[in-house]
């Protein structure tokens, strides 16, 4: 297994990881924190995929994709915090005025989990942000204390995986996901 992580500029790769089995389904497409809630609620079925396809053609792409050989096996959403709903969050604080980037979703396809792909995605997202001038990258993982996390809600990542990547606890939040508190973790890229 050779995992490579690249910018998510090829929509078909993003679709393979995030897209629905049925084209008309209203899956997340990792848009919930990226776009205003009114637009997120308005986009239905194929319009969600069309919106993501447009993001993939833009700069910066909407995140990174992990590949095992030529197969897309994982996704991480990363963007300037100012371009996400985290910029206006009441539950996840801003630590300072630096133009930080946010890493908020790490997803590995079923059948590929337990092979270190999430670690590769976190590292790839860090490099993606660093290459685009981010002074700091932050994440908002679950502080699950080793407790089992429902895979559907594990998209935020878990504290130990971010610690392993060099992130440090920067602030507590009032956000809770799947019954676990979320914390704000940061990695200084300067």
N, C-alpha and C positions, 0 to 999 in steps of 0.2 A: 504494500500500500504506500503510494506516494501522494501526499496531500499537497495541493497547491492552492493558494488563495489569491484571487484576482478581483479587480473592481467589477461590480455588477453592471456591466455595460451591455451584456447580451441578454435580451429579454427572455429568450427561450430557456436559458439557464435559471433565471429567477422564477419563471413559471414552473419549472420542474420541481423546485423546492417549495415555493409558496402557493402556487396555483391550485385551484380546485379540480377534483376529478370530473365534475360536471361544469361546463363553461358558464352556465347561468347561476351557479351558486354564489352566495354572498360571503366569501371568506375574507379574512382580514387583509391579506396582501401586505401586511406590515404598514398600513396607512394610518392607523389609529393615532399615533403620536406625531405623525409627519404633517398632517393636514388639519385644518380647522374642523371641529366636530360637525358643523352644518354640512360641509362638503363631504365628509366621511359618511354621513347618514344619507346624503343625496346620491352618491355613487352606488349603483346597484349592478349586480351580475357582471357581464362582460365590460362595463364601463370602468370597473375597478382595475381590471387587467390592462385596459387601454391606458389608464392613468399611469400605472406603473411602467408600461412600455415607454411612455413619454419620458418618465424620470430616468430610465436606463439610457436614453439617447442624450441626456443632459450632462452637464458638468457642474458639480461632481456627480457621478452615478450615486444611486441611493444606498449603497452599501458594498459589501464584498460577498463573493461566492466561493465556497471551497469545492474543489474538484478532486476526485479520486480517479486518476488517469484523466479521461475525458468526461466522466460522469459528474454532474453537479450533485453534491451531497450535503451542502450546508449553506447557511445564509447568516449574515450579521448586518443589522441596520446601523448605520453610522452617518452622522451629519452634524453641521454646526448646531449647537443648542438653540441659537437664535432663530433657526429655521424650523423648530419643532414646538410642540405644545409644552415641552418642559420649560421653555422660556417664560411661560405664563403660569406655571404650576403653583398651586397653593399648598401642595403636599410635599413637593420635592424642592428644597431651598436652593437659591443661588449662593454659592460660597463667596464669590468675589465678582469683579467686573471683567475678568479675562474672557476673551472670545473662545470659550471651551467648545469642544465637540462632544456629542452624546453618543453612546453606544447602548442601545436599549433592547435589542432583540438578537438572540442567538438561537438558531434553529438547525437541528441536524435531522435529516430524513430518516424515517423508520428503516431499519435494516442496516444502518450505518452508525448507530449509537454505540457508545462504550469503546470507541477506538481513538479518542483524543482529538476528534474533529472540532469540538467546541473550543479547545485550547488553541488550535490552529486558527480558528475564526477570530478569536479575541486578539491574537497576535497580528493577524492580517488586518483587522480593523484599526489597530493601533498604528501600524505602518501606513495604512491608507490615510488616516488623519494627519500623521506626521508629515507625509509627503505633500499634503495640501496646506501646510503651515500652521496646524493646530498647536497652540502652546501647551494645552492640557486636554486630556480626554477623560470623560467621566462616564460612569455606569451606575445603574440603580438596581442592583441585584437583590435577591431575597437573602435575608440573614436567617437561614433555616436551621442553624445549629446542628447540622447533620441529619435532621429529620427528612423523611421522604417527601418529595415534592411531586405533585401531579404533573405529568409531562406536558399537558395542555397549557399549564400556567408557568412552566419552567422557562419560558421564552426570555424572561428578564435575566436569567443566569443566576448562579448562586455565588455567595461571597467567596468561598474557598477557591473557585476557579479564577476569580479576578485577583485575589491575593497571590495566587500562583503566577499570575502574569505581571506582578509588581504593583498593582493598584493598592492604594491605602484608604482606609476609612477616613472620610473627610467630614461627614455630617450624618446625623440621624434624619429621618424623614417621618412624616405622619402617614405615608403611603403603606398600604397593606395589600398583598396579593396572595391569593390561595392560602390565607390564614397566617402568612409569614410577613414580618415587617420588611420593608425595603430600606436599604441604606444607600447613601451616596458615596461612591468610591471614585478616587481620582488617580491618574498617572500623569506626572509632569513630563512633558516631551521637550522641554527647553534644554 
